[in-house]
Every structure is written in C-alpha cells, then in structure tokens.
Amino acid sequence: MKYNKWLAAGMCLSTALCTSIGAIASDSPQEIRIQLSTTSSLSPLYASKMNLEDGSFTAAYAKELESVFDYDFNHNGKTKVLARSSEKEKLLSNKDLKAAFNLQEWKSQGTPYVIKLFIKDKKLSASVCNIVTGSLKVFSDIALTGSISSDRKQIHKLSDGIHKVLFNSEGVAHSRILFSFQNRNSIDSSKSVSEIWECDWDGANAHPVTKENTYCVTPVLIPKGGQFSKDMFLYVSYKSGQPKIFISSIEEGHGKKAVDIRGNQLLPAISKQRDQMAFICDASGRADLFVQPIRPDNGQMGTPVQLFSFPRSTQASPTFSPDGSKIAFVSDKDGVTRIYTISSKRSEKRATPLLLTKKNRENSCPSWSPDGTKLAYSAKTDGIRQIWIYDFATGEETQLTAGEGNKENPCWATNSLHLVFNSTDSSTSDLYLVNLNQPEAIRITQGPGKKHYPTWGQR
C-alpha cells in the first residue's frame, strides 16, 4: 500500500538538502504574521547588565549571557525587557538591596519587576524584586564555566526560577525541543538522511540524538512525572525498509521496536500518563488508528488494537487529551481531511468520532494543549497551510498565523501558552516559536535543509 496520502494528511513528509543547522533566533520574519487577538498585556521588566565584579570573564562574554537572559524574558509571554539606562543602572549598583530596589522610585517609573545581575568568582547572582508586592528573592552562586553552550542552560534554568517567583507558574526556558533534521548522506550525496535532533527552546545547542544514517522522523518525547524521570522518546525509522516505530533514550540514540505488528507504522503519540501509545498502521490494508498499552519505565509493550477504521479512508496524526481518555486525529472518512475526536478505549461497538474542525476543508497534524482547553492544527487557508486554534469551551476555530509559506506540525509547550511549528517549502524548513500573548513568530533555526516535526518536552 502507498502511504504518501496519510503522511500528507498528517504532516507533509518531504526531502531536503543541508549540511549544517543554524540555531540563532530571528525575530518576526516577514513571511509569517500572527493575527490572533491577544487579551494579556506584557508587563515591563527591568534587568540590569550582567555586571562583572572581577576578571572572571570578559565583558563580551557577559554580554552574550545577557542576550540569552533577555531572550528568555522577551518571549515568555509575560514580560517585555525594558531598554537599559545609565540612571537605572546607577540605582541598581547600590550594594544595599533596599536602596537598589527603592519601591517608590521604581513604582514612579511604572516598572513592576526589577532584576539585579552580577558575576563574581565565576558565579552568577540575581536579586529579583516584585515592586508591587515588595517581595525580594535572591538567587546566588550559580556556577558558570565560560562555555556558552553550558552556561546558557544555566541562564535558562535561572529564568524559569525567576518566572516561578514572579508569576507562581512554571516557565519553559529550560525545556527542550526535539525535531527531525534532514540532509544529504555524507558518503552517497544522492541519498537523504534524516536524524532526530535536540535543541534549547531558543534553537541553540542543536545536536543529533540519533545516528542511524537512515530516515528518522516524527519524534515524540515521553512525558516525565512521578518516579519516571528518564529522557526517552518515540520516533519512526526506515532502517528496516518499512517505517517502524522505535523507542530510545536521549543518551542511547539507537532505539528498539515499540510496536509488534506488521505493516507500515507512523505518527506515534503517547498519553501524558505514559500508559498508552496511539499510532497509524496499514496492517489491515489501509491507514487505521491503533492504540496499545505501553510502559516505558520497564520496557513493556502491550498488544496493539485497532481503534478506528473506515472503508476507503485514511486516518492520521493522533494526539491524546491530557487525561488520556480521548484522541484527536485526522480522517478523510467524509471526503476531506478534518479533525475528529474519539474515546481512547476500544469498545465492542465501533465508536463514532466527533467532528471538530468545520471551517476549512483540509486539516492536519492536531496537537492537544496540556491544559485541555485548545487544539492547535494546520489547515489550508486560501491555498496556504496556516496554524489554527480550536477552543473546546466555545467551539470556535481561530486562525493564528498568516502570510506566505506553509506552516505545519504545531506542538504545545507544557504551559499551554507557547507553540513550536515548522515552515515547509521546496528546499528548506525551519522551526518557529510563538506564544498566544505576543503577535510575533520567532524563527529559532536557520540555514538550508529541513528542520521539521518539532516536539516539546521537559529536561
């Protein structure tokens, strides 16, 4: 059976040329616009320079760390970093923190959040003040190495700590993104190779986590929680000829088969509880929706069962609801590709899926938000694939992106505020970051080649 159709319904598989990957965030590329109306305003935040109190590092290196810090707080969906000024720097240079965070002075300037940063003895310290409440928190002795790849992770971790203090919610700066990166085979340039890569949320520190020298796509990070703290993921590999689903740890990079069933297997998804896996398989002659029990902590895999099939139709791209009770998926059972939901539990009587998306005739690659309130997906809009949001409370379908170039494969961060997705064109594909409170798309990869199928997860 040819499976191009159900891949296209899920997320448009394609080939690309590249030899390297860029990992420099780029603000507001002109080809992508965000047209979702925002309801939350960004709060002003003032962060001092990364002041050097000794010769531990160069001023240029401190500036580099400063830019990482600024990125985290300019794109967290809560704050906007104010331009630095000599007047404010002088105020924060006071050794007495009560004087540095003079509540009356900062309130008069309309600045609700203020952060003082300095480096001494190769350690970073940050003092954070909520000017509105007068509360103060000091983060001290954060070890720095002088290696930007290592130290930027420390900055991301600090940013999330500050986010927790200021907003009593978890940030996503210290999270990771997995994606497929496709290039030419180094030995045979006529063949393409796609490996699974990992990067920080800003696109930096990109590196391969598989080294199979074959075609690997659609990674899915397995959620952590409880006593399960392993860095594991699902992915599809063509190393045996047919596409099969594998499971691997980040450290190993070489997986073992996760599904014991014949036929082509693609588009795996896993429940937040880590107890169910959904995928698409043509074992019965057409692309059907399957589920199976899964226990990644001890390697046990249950027996796959067919959850939904429909005559002469194609199913694709399953995604679980946060409680694991439902699956949203793509089907063309009514003639066009739309998104439906179905119970994740198989019953003796064939379940009838509930149609969700009605505005557009071609919908693909749904992603259920971790808080359960929204579904992100791609839909052809005036001939171009755009990212849309379905609201479960209102039933409304709202267009998120606009502009030229197809956008596909959205995936939510754990905060249900940020999304990562990829562009798709004939020769290159890059990853973009967006949050629902800011009308801008941030390109986090650049350069030739295909970077696609992103998935977001914890560290």
Residue pairs with C-beta under 8 A, 6 or more apart in sequence:
1 263
1 264
1 282
1 285
1 286
1 287
3 243
3 264
3 266
3 282
3 287
4 13
5 287
5 314
6 266
6 280
6 282
6 287
6 314
6 315
6 316
7 13
7 266
7 316
8 364
9 314
9 316
9 317
9 330
9 332
9 337
9 364
10 266
10 267
10 280
10 316
10 317
10 330
10 364
10 365
11 218
11 267
11 317
11 364
11 365
11 378
11 408
11 409
11 452
11 453
12 364
12 385
12 406
12 408
12 424
13 217
14 424
14 429
14 450
14 452
15 182
15 192
15 450
16 182
16 183
16 192
16 427
16 428
16 429
16 448
16 449
16 450
17 183
17 184
17 192
17 427
17 448
17 449
18 181
18 182
18 183
18 184
18 428
18 447
18 448
18 449
18 450
19 183
19 184
19 448
19 449
20 447
20 449
21 181
21 197
21 206
21 445
21 447
21 449
21 451
22 203
22 445
22 446
22 447
23 199
23 200
23 202
23 203
23 204
23 205
23 206
23 444
23 445
23 446
24 203
24 204
24 446
25 71
25 202
25 203
25 433
25 442
25 443
25 444
26 442
26 443
26 444
26 446
27 440
27 442
28 440
28 441
28 442
29 432
29 441
29 443
30 403
31 403
31 404
31 405
31 423
32 401
32 402
32 403
32 405
32 407
32 423
32 432
32 441
32 443
33 401
33 402
33 403
33 439
33 441
34 400
34 401
34 402
34 434
34 438
34 439
34 440
34 441
35 399
35 400
35 401
35 402
35 439
36 389
36 398
36 399
36 400
36 436
36 439
38 436
38 437
38 438
38 439
39 437
40 77
40 437
42 77
42 78
42 79
42 80
42 437
42 438
43 78
43 79
43 80
43 112
43 113
44 79
44 80
44 82
44 110
44 111
44 112
44 113
45 73
45 79
45 80
45 81
45 82
45 111
45 112
45 113
45 114
45 115
46 81
46 82
46 84
46 88
46 106
46 111
46 113
46 114
46 115
47 69
47 70
47 73
47 81
47 84
47 114
47 115
47 117
48 84
48 88
48 89
48 92
48 115
48 116
48 117
48 118
49 62
49 66
49 84
49 89
49 117
50 62
50 63
50 65
50 66
50 69
50 117
50 118
50 119
50 124
51 62
51 93
51 117
51 118
51 119
52 59
52 62
52 118
52 119
52 120
53 118
53 119
53 120
54 119
54 120
54 121
56 119
56 120
56 121
56 122
56 144
57 119
57 122
57 144
57 146
61 146
61 148
62 119
64 148
65 124
65 144
65 148
65 151
65 152
65 155
66 117
68 152
68 155
68 156
68 202
68 204
69 117
69 155
69 158
69 159
70 81
71 202
72 155
72 156
72 159
72 171
72 173
72 202
73 79
73 80
73 81
73 159
74 80
74 81
75 202
75 433
75 435
75 438
75 442
76 159
76 163
76 171
76 172
76 173
76 435
77 415
77 417
77 418
77 435
77 436
77 437
77 438
78 163
78 166
78 167
78 437
79 113
79 166
82 111
88 109
91 100
91 102
91 105
92 100
92 101
92 114
92 116
93 100
94 100
97 116
97 127
97 129
97 136
97 138
100 116
100 127
101 114
101 116
101 127
101 129
101 131
101 136
103 131
103 134
106 114
106 129
106 131
107 131
107 132
111 131
112 130
112 131
112 132
113 128
113 129
113 130
113 131
113 166
114 128
114 129
114 131
115 126
115 127
115 128
115 129
115 162
116 126
116 127
116 129
117 124
117 125
117 126
118 124
118 125
119 125
119 144
122 143
122 144
122 145
122 146
123 140
123 141
123 142
123 143
123 144
124 142
124 144
124 154
124 155
124 158
125 138
125 139
125 140
125 141
125 142
126 138
126 139
126 140
126 142
126 158
126 162
127 136
127 137
127 138
127 139
128 136
128 137
128 138
128 139
128 162
128 165
128 166
129 135
129 136
129 137
130 136
130 165
130 166
135 165
137 162
137 165
139 158
139 161
139 162
142 154
142 158
143 154
144 151
144 154
145 151
149 204
149 205
152 200
152 204
152 205
153 174
153 200
153 205
156 173
156 174
156 200
156 201
157 173
157 174
159 171
159 173
159 174
160 170
160 171
160 172
160 173
160 174
162 171
163 169
163 170
163 171
163 173
164 170
164 171
169 415
170 414
170 415
171 415
172 201
172 413
172 414
172 415
172 418
172 456
173 201
174 201
174 459
175 201
175 413
175 414
175 456
175 457
175 458
175 459
176 198
176 199
176 200
176 201
176 221
176 456
176 457
176 458
176 459
177 198
177 199
177 200
177 201
177 203
177 420
177 431
177 444
177 454
177 455
177 456
177 457
178 196
178 197
178 198
178 209
178 219
178 221
178 233
178 454
178 455
178 457
179 196
179 197
179 199
179 219
179 422
179 431
179 451
179 452
179 453
179 454
179 455
180 194
180 195
180 196
180 197
180 216
180 217
180 218
180 219
180 450
180 451
180 452
180 453
181 194
181 195
181 196
181 197
181 206
181 208
181 449
181 450
181 451
182 192
182 193
182 194
182 215
182 449
182 450
182 452
183 192
183 193
183 194
183 449
184 191
184 192
184 193
185 191
185 192
185 193
185 213
186 193
192 215
193 213
193 214
193 215
194 214
194 215
194 216
194 217
194 450
195 208
195 209
195 210
195 211
195 212
195 216
196 208
196 209
196 210
196 216
196 219
196 233
196 235
197 206
197 207
197 208
197 209
197 451
198 205
198 206
198 207
198 208
198 209
198 250
199 205
199 206
199 207
199 444
199 445
201 413
201 418
201 433
201 444
202 433
202 444
203 431
203 443
203 444
203 445
206 445
208 253
209 233
209 248
209 250
209 253
210 216
210 235
210 237
210 248
210 253
210 254
210 255
211 253
211 254
212 237
212 239
212 253
212 254
214 237
214 238
214 239
215 237
215 238
215 239
216 235
216 236
216 237
216 238
217 235
217 236
217 453
218 235
218 236
218 266
218 267
218 268
218 453
219 233
219 234
219 235
219 453
219 455
220 233
220 234
220 235
220 268
220 269
220 270
220 455
221 232
221 233
221 455
221 456
221 457
221 458
222 228
222 230
222 232
222 233
222 234
222 247
222 270
222 274
222 296
222 457
223 270
223 272
223 274
223 457
223 458
224 230
224 457
224 458
225 272
225 274
227 297
228 274
228 296
228 297
230 249
230 296
230 297
231 249
231 250
231 251
231 459
232 247
232 248
232 249
232 250
232 296
233 247
233 248
233 249
233 250
233 455
233 457
234 245
234 246
234 247
234 258
234 268
234 270
234 277
235 245
235 246
235 248
235 255
235 268
236 243
236 244
236 245
236 246
236 265
236 266
236 267
236 268
237 243
237 244
237 246
237 255
238 244
242 263
242 264
242 265
243 264
243 265
243 266
244 257
244 259
244 265
245 257
245 258
245 259
245 265
245 266
245 268
245 277
245 279
246 255
246 256
246 257
246 258
247 255
247 256
247 257
247 258
247 296
248 254
248 255
248 256
258 268
258 277
258 294
258 301
259 265
259 277
259 279
259 281
259 292
259 301
259 304
260 301
260 303
260 304
261 281
261 283
261 290
261 304
262 283
263 281
263 282
263 283
263 284
264 281
264 282
265 279
265 280
265 281
266 279
266 280
266 281
266 316
267 279
267 280
267 316
267 317
267 318
268 277
268 278
268 279
269 277
269 278
269 279
269 318
269 319
269 320
269 327
270 276
270 277
270 278
270 294
270 320
271 277
271 320
271 324
271 344
272 320
272 322
272 323
272 324
272 370
273 324
274 294
274 295
274 296
274 297
275 293
275 294
275 295
275 324
276 291
276 292
276 293
276 294
276 320
276 324
276 344
277 291
277 292
277 293
277 294
278 289
278 290
278 291
278 307
278 318
278 319
278 320
278 327
278 329
278 344
279 290
279 291
279 304
279 318
280 287
280 288
280 289
280 290
280 315
280 316
280 317
280 318
281 287
281 288
281 290
281 304
282 288
283 290
284 306
284 309
286 309
286 312
286 313
286 314
287 314
287 315
287 316
288 306
288 307
288 308
288 309
288 315
289 306
289 307
289 308
289 309
289 315
289 318
289 327
289 329
289 342
290 304
290 305
290 306
290 307
291 304
291 305
291 307
291 327
291 344
291 346
292 301
292 302
292 303
292 304
292 305
293 300
293 301
293 302
293 303
294 300
294 301
294 302
295 301
305 346
306 346
307 327
307 342
307 344
307 346
307 351
308 315
308 329
308 331
308 342
308 350
308 351
308 353
309 315
310 331
310 333
313 331
313 332
313 333
314 331
314 332
314 337
315 329
315 330
315 331
316 329
316 330
316 331
316 337
316 364
317 329
317 330
317 364
317 365
317 366
318 327
318 328
318 329
319 327
319 328
319 329
319 366
319 367
319 368
319 375
320 326
320 327
320 344
320 368
321 327
321 328
321 341
321 344
321 368
321 372
322 368
322 369
322 370
322 371
322 372
323 372
324 344
325 343
325 344
325 345
326 341
326 342
326 343
326 344
327 341
327 342
327 343
327 344
328 339
328 340
328 341
328 356
328 366
328 368
328 375
329 339
329 340
329 341
329 342
329 353
329 366
330 337
330 338
330 339
330 340
330 363
330 364
330 365
330 366
331 337
331 338
331 340
331 353
332 338
333 353
334 355
336 361
336 362
337 361
337 362
337 363
337 364
338 355
338 356
338 357
338 358
338 361
338 363
339 355
339 356
339 357
339 363
339 366
339 375
339 377
339 390
340 353
340 354
340 355
340 356
341 353
341 354
341 356
342 351
342 353
342 354
343 351
356 375
356 390
357 363
357 377
357 379
357 388
357 390
357 397
358 397
359 379
359 388
359 397
360 379
360 380
360 381
360 388
360 397
361 380
362 379
362 380
362 385
363 377
363 378
363 379
363 388
364 377
364 378
364 379
364 385
364 408
365 377
365 378
365 408
365 409
365 410
366 375
366 376
366 377
367 375
367 376
367 377
367 410
367 411
367 412
367 419
368 374
368 375
368 412
369 375
369 376
369 412
369 416
370 412
370 413
370 414
370 415
370 416
371 416
372 392
373 391
373 392
373 393
373 416
374 389
374 390
374 391
374 392
374 412
374 416
375 389
375 390
375 392
376 387
376 388
376 389
376 390
376 400
376 410
376 411
376 412
376 419
376 421
377 387
377 388
377 390
377 410
378 385
378 386
378 387
378 388
378 406
378 407
378 408
378 409
378 410
378 421
379 385
379 386
379 388
380 386
381 388
381 399
384 404
384 405
384 406
385 406
385 407
385 408
385 424
386 399
386 400
386 401
386 402
386 407
387 399
387 400
387 401
387 407
387 408
387 410
387 419
387 421
387 434
388 397
388 398
388 399
388 400
389 397
389 398
389 400
389 436
390 396
390 397
390 398
391 397
391 398
400 419
400 434
401 407
401 421
401 434
401 441
405 423
405 424
405 425
406 423
406 424
406 425
407 421
407 422
407 423
407 424
407 432
408 421
408 422
408 424
408 452
409 421
409 422
409 452
409 453
409 454
410 419
410 420
410 421
411 419
411 420
411 421
411 454
411 455
411 456
412 418
412 419
412 456
413 419
413 420
413 456
414 456
414 457
414 458
417 435
417 436
417 437
418 433
418 434
418 435
418 436
418 456
419 433
419 434
419 435
419 436
420 431
420 432
420 433
420 434
420 444
420 454
420 456
421 431
421 432
421 434
421 454
422 429
422 430
422 431
422 432
422 451
422 452
422 453
422 454
423 429
423 430
423 432
424 452
427 448
428 447
428 448
428 449
428 450
429 449
429 450
429 451
429 452
430 443
430 444
430 445
430 446
430 451
431 443
431 444
431 445
431 451
431 452
431 454
432 441
432 442
432 443
432 444
433 441
433 442
433 443
433 444
434 440
434 441
434 442
445 451
